[in-house]
Amino acid sequence: MGTTLFAIGLFDININSDVFYAWVTQVLIPLLPKNSVIMMDNTTFHKKQSIQQVIIDAAHMLEYLLTYSPDLNPIEHKWAQAKCKKRTLGCDIDILFALNMV
């Protein structure tokens, strides 16, 4: 919310619609204030009907970024920062998250 990261999940698997659905329902939605607007990029599984429906059923709005718009997607900037710190410290992503360096 704003510039604060919240509902962070670190997965040691490939993300697909099932994993994303579980994260949305179990982590994201319980932390969101009422009537939030959720912005997502155009990853295929973001547009899955079940995911759209659970967000709408929770009384939130869903909007999508323009196709290929990394400058409008703040998470892209955060991942760039994390990758830079990872290179600087010479550690893997698990250690980076464990140190709360992201």
C-alpha positions in Angstrom: 0.0 0.0 0.0 1.5 3.2 -1.1 5.2 2.4 -1.3 5.2 -0.2 1.4 5.5 -3.9 0.5 3.1 -6.2 2.3 1.7 -9.6 1.7 5.1 -10.8 0.6 5.6 -14.4 -0.4 8.7 -16.2 -1.3 8.2 -19.4 -3.3 10.8 -22.0 -4.2 8.6 -23.2 -7.1 7.3 -21.9 -10.4 4.3 -19.7 -9.8 1.2 -20.8 -11.7 -2.5 -20.0 -11.3 -3.0 -22.5 -8.4 -0.1 -21.0 -6.4 -1.2 -17.5 -7.2 -4.8 -18.2 -6.3 -3.7 -19.6 -2.9 -1.6 -16.5 -2.2 -4.4 -14.2 -3.2 -7.0 -15.9 -1.0 -4.8 -16.8 2.0 -2.4 -13.9 2.1 -3.4 -10.9 0.0 -7.2 -10.5 0.5 -7.1 -10.9 4.3 -4.5 -8.0 4.6 -6.2 -5.6 2.2 -8.4 -2.7 3.5 -12.0 -2.8 2.3 -12.7 -1.6 -1.2 -9.1 -1.8 -2.4 -8.0 -1.5 -6.0 -5.7 -4.3 -7.0 -3.4 -3.6 -10.0 -1.9 -6.5 -11.8 0.2 -7.0 -14.9 -0.9 -9.1 -17.8 0.6 -12.4 -16.7 -1.8 -15.1 -18.1 -2.7 -16.5 -14.7 -3.6 -13.1 -13.3 -6.5 -13.1 -15.7 -7.9 -16.5 -14.7 -11.6 -16.2 -14.0 -11.4 -17.9 -10.6 -8.8 -15.3 -9.4 -10.8 -12.4 -10.8 -14.0 -13.7 -9.1 -12.4 -14.2 -5.7 -11.2 -10.6 -5.8 -14.6 -9.2 -6.9 -16.4 -11.4 -4.3 -14.2 -9.8 -1.6 -15.5 -6.4 -2.7 -12.2 -5.2 -4.3 -11.7 -3.8 -7.7 -9.3 -5.3 -10.2 -7.4 -3.3 -12.8 -4.7 -4.4 -15.3 -1.6 -2.5 -16.4 -1.1 -1.7 -20.0 0.7 -4.5 -21.9 4.4 -4.4 -21.2 4.5 -1.5 -18.8 7.4 -2.2 -16.3 7.8 1.4 -15.5 4.2 1.5 -14.1 4.8 -1.7 -12.1 6.5 -0.8 -8.8 7.3 -4.5 -8.0 9.7 -4.4 -11.0 11.7 -1.7 -9.3 11.7 -3.6 -6.0 13.0 -6.7 -7.7 15.7 -4.7 -9.4 16.8 -3.4 -5.9 16.7 -6.9 -4.5 18.8 -8.3 -7.3 21.4 -5.4 -6.9 21.7 -6.1 -3.1 22.0 -9.8 -3.8 24.9 -9.2 -6.2 26.5 -6.7 -3.8 26.3 -9.1 -0.8 27.0 -12.2 -2.9 24.2 -14.2 -1.3 21.2 -16.1 -2.5 17.7 -14.7 -2.4 16.7 -16.8 0.7 19.5 -15.2 2.8 18.6 -11.7 1.4 14.9 -12.2 2.6 16.1 -13.7 5.9 18.2 -10.6 6.6 15.2 -8.4 5.8 17.4 -6.6 3.3 14.7 -6.2 0.6 
